[in-house]
Amino acid sequence: MQAYVTTAVAYALLLGTTVLATADMLKYDGMCAMGLASGKTIQTNCNISEEIAGMHYCFGSEEAKAKFMETPEPNIAKAEKFYQSLE
């Protein structure tokens, strides 16, 4: 039992460290990148994401991610333009 608890705690700490390390690289405050590329603000929990050029892009669904990844560069440009218009 002790080994199991220790392993679980170690994994949780490792996972937490990973999340903190990537928080600086999270684009669009966790909003769905495909939503932004489509002119919509859709907040996500970032369970579905993709790393592109060192940045993490979040998606509201696997379908949104797949659509975004068909043409990532134009979608990034659209998402960036719409996101900047929100500020």
VEXLUM-248209 format. One record per residue: x, y, z of N, C-alpha, C in turn. Coordinates in steps of 0.001 Angstrom, whole numbers, plus 524288, in hexadecimal, padded with zeros to 5 digits. Layout:
<sites>
XYZXYZXYZ
...
</sites>
This chain:
<sites>
803337FB5B8000080000800008000080361804E780000
8075E805168033580ACB809A68038280D5880AC47FE3A
80F34806B87FB89811B28077B7F67580DD5809B57F288
80902807E47F2C680500809CA7EF33803FA80F9C7F01E
80376811287F50780284816A57F6518072A819F47F4A6
80BDC818297F5AA8108681B0D7F435810D681BB57EE4E
80FC1817937EB5D80FD1817D87E5B280BAC81B9D7E3BE
8070081B667E5FB802CC81EE67E46080434824957E575
8067E825997E9EA8080F82AF07EB4880C6082CCE7E7A0
810308297A7E69B8147682AE57E3138125D82C207DDA6
80EBB829097DBBE80C6F829F77D69B8097382F1A7D68B
8067C830287DA9E80387835107DAEE80732839BB7DAEE
80B848395C7DDBD80F4B83D9C7DDD0811D183E537D87D
8131483A077D5F78155D83A477D0BF8118883CC17CCF5
80CB283B267CD24808B183D507C9BC807FB8431A7CAD7
807CA8448E7CFC08074A84A0E7D13080BCF84D4C7CF3B
8108384B2B7CF948151684DEB7CDA9814BB84EB47C7CB
812EE84AA97C5088125984B0F7BF5F80E7984F497BDF5
80A1784F697C0A08061D853527BF8180842858C67C085
80AFD8598C7C4E780D2B85EA87C6158114E860397C21E
8146385C7C7C0648188085DB27BCA88164285F507B770
811B685D4F7B5F280F7785E8C7B0E280B93863027B128
80A3C864DB7B5D180659869097B64C8081D86DF57B36E
80D2A86F127B36A80F24873AA7B0A880E8F873277AAC2
80E1F86E5C7A8E780DD086D6B7A3518083786C827A177
8046A86D5C7A4D87FEF386C7A7A3937FCCF8711B7A083
7FAD88702279BD67F8BC8744E798957F30487550799DF
7F18C87A2A7996B7EC0F87BD67998E7E94687AAF79EB2
7EC0B87AA37A3027E9AF879EC7A8307E6188752D7A87A
7E7708710D7A5AB7E47186C327A5E47DF9086C1F7A286
7DED08702079F517DA4F8700579BC47DB7486C6979728
7D74D86A50794E87D7CB866CF7906B7DA14869CE78BCA
7DE8286805789DA7E11F86A9F7857C7DDD086A727808C
7DB138661977F977D7B7865CB77AF97D3078696177B94
7D0FF869C57804C7CCBD86D72781447CE6D872FB77FFC
7D3078747B781D27D508879BA780BB7D5D887A8977AE7
7D7DD87693778357D8A6876F17728E7D3738779476FB6
7CF34875DF772407C9F287654770077C70387B1877213
7C9A087E56775307C7318830B777357C3CB8823077BFC
7C4F587E0877F057C1E887CC8783B07C58387C2F78864
7C39387D9978D057C68487CB6791CD7C432877FF7949A
7C736873E1794DD7C59186F007975D7C9BC86D9679B61
7C87086E267A0647CC2786CCF7A4857CC9C866DD7A4F7
7D157864E97A5C27D23C85F497A64F7D51A85E387AB67
7D56A859387ACCA7D8B3857AE7B13A7DE0B855DD7AF40
7DEDA856377AA3B7E3D5855117A79E7E56584F4C7A803
7E19184BE27A8BF7E2BD846467A8B27E44B844787A341
7E25D8472D79F517E3BC845F2799E67E72584A6B797FE
7EBFB8493A796937EF8D84D5F794FB7F38084B4B79110
7F65D84EEA78ED47FA8484D9A78B257FEDC8519C78BD5
803AA84FCB78BBA8081B8535778BF5809D7854937866F
80A2F859927854D80BFC85B61780358100E85F987813D
814BB85EC177F4C819058628777FE3819C18643D7858D
81967860827892981A62861A178EA5815E086401791A7
8116D864B678F2980CD2866DC791C380894862B7791F3
80572862C3796338012C85F04796C27FC08861947954A
7F95F85F46791827F4538611878FB27F03085D59791CB
7EC2885F79794347E7F585C5D7968E7E36385BFC792C9
7E068857C3793667DBE3856E0790087D752854EC79343
7D2AA85645791897CDED854A97943F7CC4D84F1979318
7CE5E84CDC78ED77CD0F8477878D5F7D14B84556789C6
7D1458403A789297D4EF83DBC7857A7D3CA83F7C77FE7
7CECE8405C77EB97CD468421A7797D7CF7F8478B7785D
7CF2E84B0877C457D1548504B77B9E7D73D8500877AC1
7D9D484CB077DA97DF7F84C1777D127E0D184A0E7779D
7DE0484610775D97DF08843D1770B17DE38847E576C63
7DA1584AEB76CCD7D8F284EF8768ED7DD4B85319768F9
7DEE8854C776D957E30D858AB76E197E819856A876BAF
7E964851BC76CA77EE5784F8A76AEA7EE7D84E6676512
7EA0484EB17626D7EA0B84E1475CB57ED458526775A28
7ECC98572675C2C7EFB385BAC75A357F13E85F1875EDA
7F51085D67761EB7F6468602C766C97F817865D176614
7FB67866E3762417FD7D86C2D761B97F9358702F760A5
7F5C786F4C75CC77F1888731975BF87EDD88736F760AA
7ECF086F0E7633C7E98286F26767D27EBED8721E76C5E
7F108871AA76D047F3B6874AE771147F32387A7F76FE1
7F3DE87BF576AFE7F3648817C769827EDE18838676A9A
7E9E288079769407E4788821476A3B7E35F8826A7700E
7E52087E76772FA7E44587E66778A47E6FC8830977B2D
7EBBF8841F7798E7EEC08887677BC77EC0188DA277AC0
7EA2B88E69776047E79289354774927E2A289410777D8
7DF7088FF87784B7DA9F8906D77B577DBD28911C78128
7DF9C88E3C783297E10988EA2788B57E2D98942C789FE
7E5FF89681786A57E7DE89BCE7878C7E36789FBA7876E
7DF5C89EA3784607DAE78A2397841E7D7C08A22978933
7D86E89E1678C587D59989D9F791557D8078A0FC79599
7DCF88A248795027DFD28A51E7991C7DE5D8AACE79950
</sites>
